[in-house]
Each structure stands twice: as structure tokens, then as C-alpha cells.
């Protein structure tokens, strides 16, 4: 299992990441769940955390099914930002559509604490699938998981992070003709 990832990144620490949010617009959009699948030297560790704060919109609640009551008493993402930053440090972050969605939202919430993600190395499986010209109707994680026969997390942050790591393994078999590892400096 994960032969392609081990060959491409034999000594790197990869963390597949996904978040669920309240779905509010702008500064009010809060992270309510973080899922991480850590991969190093063929070993996997999984982490999932709920966060308090914010009120989920009807659409977000319908999508991820995480009620505000379920999060009562949990620390906010911002209260845990130091631990999250230290966990991200030095890792290659993997996720589906993380370039446009997850990483900017995570950085925005960390900005509220006076910090940033800084320099991040990442692999976006949505971009990889597009470059590989996978024959599907859309590039949604659920669609690609169905195409590659991968169990889909169904808008649970940990499940979606896990699905992204399995999707990376499948997509590494394609020669996308460009370095899939990207770097971005977040401020």
C-alpha cells in the first residue's frame, strides 16, 4: 500500500489535511473540524478535532452534518493554532482543492492570532487530477473517489483527508509532466 508515495517521497513527512467550516462568508467563516492523516515511512497516524465557535449556515450543516450543539464546549481553532502550526511545520501538505480553499482559510484563521502559515509545500490532488486529464465529469473529491474506487469521506474532515491521501497514491501513477509539489508563502 502507498507504493507510489513511498517511491516519490521516501523520507518526507506528508500530512493530508481537510477542514469543515461554518460556511459563513468572509471573516466570519470558522473552522469547526480539522482532519489530518500523517504519512511517514509507510506509517499512518490519524488525527481529528472538533472546534467551537461560530454558527454553521444551513447549507454547511446540510453538507457536513456537524451541529453547533455538537461543538459546544470545544476550544476554538484559534485557541489551538500554535499546536496546529507546529504539526504543519516541515511537512508536505496534501489535500483536495487546498490551494483555493483549505490553506487560505486556515491561514486566515491563523492571521487572527497574529501569525501565518509561512512557507508551505503542498500537493493539491484537484490540480493533479486536472493535469492528468482524468476522464470524469467534474473534479470533485467524491467523483474522483468513485472513479478510482476509493472510499469517500463524505464531508467528514478526517475521512476526506484520508480520501485525499489515497487519491494521491492513484494519481502518482499518471505522468502529469510537471512538478506536483508546489510552494506558497502565506502572510
C-alpha positions as CSV (number, residue, x, y, z in Angstrom):
1,X,0.0,0.0,0.0
2,X,1.2,3.5,-0.8
3,X,4.0,2.2,-3.1
4,X,3.9,5.3,-5.3
5,X,4.0,7.7,-2.4
6,X,6.9,5.9,-0.8
7,X,8.9,5.9,-4.1
8,X,8.2,9.6,-4.7
9,X,8.7,10.8,-1.1
10,X,10.8,8.2,0.7
11,X,11.9,10.4,3.6
12,X,9.3,13.2,3.6
13,X,6.6,13.6,6.1
14,X,3.2,14.1,4.4
15,X,0.1,15.3,6.1
16,X,-3.2,15.0,4.3
17,X,-5.5,17.8,5.5
18,X,-9.2,18.7,5.3
19,X,-11.3,21.1,7.1
20,X,-15.1,21.7,7.6
21,X,-16.3,25.2,8.2
22,X,-19.3,27.1,9.4
23,X,-19.8,28.2,5.8
24,X,-20.2,31.9,6.7
25,X,-18.7,34.5,4.4
26,X,-15.5,36.4,4.9
27,X,-14.0,36.8,8.3
28,X,-17.0,35.0,9.9
29,X,-16.2,31.6,8.3
30,X,-14.8,29.5,11.2
31,X,-13.1,26.1,11.1
32,X,-15.1,23.6,13.0
33,X,-13.3,20.4,12.2
34,X,-9.8,19.5,11.2
35,X,-8.8,16.1,9.9
36,X,-5.2,15.1,9.4
37,X,-3.6,11.9,8.1
38,X,0.1,11.8,8.7
39,X,2.2,9.6,6.5
40,X,5.9,9.0,7.2
41,X,8.0,6.0,6.1
42,X,4.9,3.9,5.3
43,X,3.3,4.5,8.7
44,X,0.0,6.3,9.1
45,X,-1.3,8.3,12.1
46,X,-4.7,10.0,12.1
47,X,-6.0,13.0,14.0
48,X,-9.4,14.6,14.1
49,X,-10.5,17.6,16.1
50,X,-13.8,19.5,16.5
51,X,-13.7,23.2,17.3
52,X,-16.1,25.5,18.9
53,X,-17.1,29.0,17.8
54,X,-19.2,30.4,15.0
55,X,-22.6,29.3,13.9
56,X,-23.0,27.0,10.9
57,X,-25.1,28.1,8.0
58,X,-28.0,25.9,6.8
59,X,-26.0,24.8,3.7
60,X,-22.9,24.0,5.7
61,X,-24.9,22.0,8.2
62,X,-26.7,20.1,5.5
63,X,-23.3,19.3,3.9
64,X,-21.2,18.2,6.9
65,X,-23.9,17.5,9.4
66,X,-21.9,18.9,12.3
67,X,-24.4,20.7,14.6
68,X,-23.4,23.7,16.6
69,X,-24.6,21.8,19.7
70,X,-22.2,19.0,19.0
71,X,-19.3,21.5,19.2
72,X,-20.4,23.2,22.5
73,X,-17.6,23.4,25.0
74,X,-14.8,22.7,22.4
75,X,-11.9,25.0,22.1
76,X,-11.8,27.2,19.0
77,X,-9.4,26.7,16.2
78,X,-7.6,29.9,17.2
79,X,-7.1,28.6,20.7
80,X,-5.3,25.6,19.2
81,X,-3.4,27.4,16.4
82,X,0.1,27.0,18.0
83,X,-0.2,23.2,18.1
84,X,-1.6,23.1,14.6
85,X,1.3,25.3,13.3
86,X,3.9,23.1,14.9
87,X,2.3,20.0,13.5
88,X,2.3,21.5,9.9
89,X,5.9,22.6,10.3
90,X,8.2,20.9,7.8
91,X,5.5,18.7,6.3
92,X,4.3,18.4,2.7
93,X,0.6,19.2,3.0
94,X,-1.7,17.1,0.8
95,X,-5.4,17.9,0.1
96,X,-8.1,18.2,-2.5
97,X,-8.5,21.8,-3.7
98,X,-6.3,23.0,-0.8
99,X,-4.7,25.7,-2.9
100,X,-8.0,27.6,-3.3
101,X,-9.9,26.5,-0.2
102,X,-8.4,24.8,2.9
103,X,-5.0,26.5,3.1
104,X,-6.3,30.1,2.6
105,X,-9.0,29.5,5.2
106,X,-6.6,28.0,7.7
107,X,-4.1,30.9,7.1
108,X,-6.9,33.5,7.5
109,X,-7.9,32.0,10.9
110,X,-4.2,31.9,12.0
111,X,-3.9,35.5,10.9
112,X,-6.4,36.4,13.5
113,X,-3.9,35.2,16.1
114,X,-1.1,37.4,14.6
115,X,0.7,34.6,12.8
116,X,0.7,32.9,9.4
117,X,1.3,29.5,7.9
118,X,4.5,31.0,6.4
119,X,6.1,29.0,3.6
120,X,4.1,25.9,2.8
121,X,4.9,23.0,0.5
122,X,1.8,21.3,-0.7
123,X,0.2,18.9,-3.3
124,X,-3.3,19.7,-4.5
125,X,-4.9,16.5,-5.7
126,X,-7.6,18.5,-7.6
127,X,-4.8,20.1,-9.7
128,X,-3.1,16.7,-10.2
129,X,-6.3,15.1,-11.5
130,X,-6.9,18.0,-13.8
131,X,-3.3,17.8,-15.2
132,X,-3.7,14.0,-15.5
133,X,-6.8,14.6,-17.6
134,X,-8.8,12.0,-15.6
135,X,-11.9,11.2,-17.6
136,X,-14.6,12.4,-15.2
137,X,-17.5,14.9,-15.4
138,X,-16.0,17.1,-12.6
139,X,-13.0,17.3,-10.3
140,X,-14.9,16.9,-7.0
141,X,-13.3,14.6,-4.4
142,X,-16.4,12.4,-4.4
143,X,-16.3,12.0,-8.2
144,X,-12.6,11.1,-8.3
145,X,-13.0,8.7,-5.4
146,X,-15.8,6.9,-7.2
147,X,-13.7,6.8,-10.4
148,X,-10.7,5.3,-8.6
149,X,-12.8,3.1,-6.3
150,X,-11.6,4.9,-3.1
151,X,-13.8,5.1,-0.1
152,X,-15.0,8.7,0.2
153,X,-15.1,10.6,3.5
154,X,-18.4,12.3,2.7
155,X,-17.6,15.7,4.2
156,X,-16.0,14.5,7.4
157,X,-12.7,16.2,7.7
158,X,-10.8,13.1,8.7
159,X,-12.5,10.9,6.0
160,X,-11.8,13.5,3.3
161,X,-8.2,13.8,4.4
162,X,-7.9,10.0,4.2
163,X,-9.5,10.0,0.7
164,X,-7.1,12.7,-0.5
165,X,-4.1,10.6,0.6
166,X,-5.5,7.5,-1.3
167,X,-6.2,9.7,-4.3
168,X,-2.6,11.0,-4.3
169,X,-1.4,7.4,-4.4
170,X,-3.6,6.7,-7.5
171,X,-2.7,10.0,-9.2
172,X,1.1,9.5,-8.8
173,X,0.8,6.7,-11.4
174,X,0.0,9.4,-14.0
175,X,2.8,11.3,-15.5
176,X,1.4,14.9,-15.2
177,X,4.6,16.4,-16.8
178,X,5.2,18.9,-14.1
179,X,6.4,19.0,-10.5
180,X,3.4,18.3,-8.4
181,X,5.0,19.8,-5.3
182,X,4.1,23.5,-5.0
183,X,5.3,26.2,-2.6
184,X,3.4,29.2,-1.4
185,X,4.3,31.9,1.1
186,X,1.4,32.8,3.2
187,X,1.4,36.1,5.0
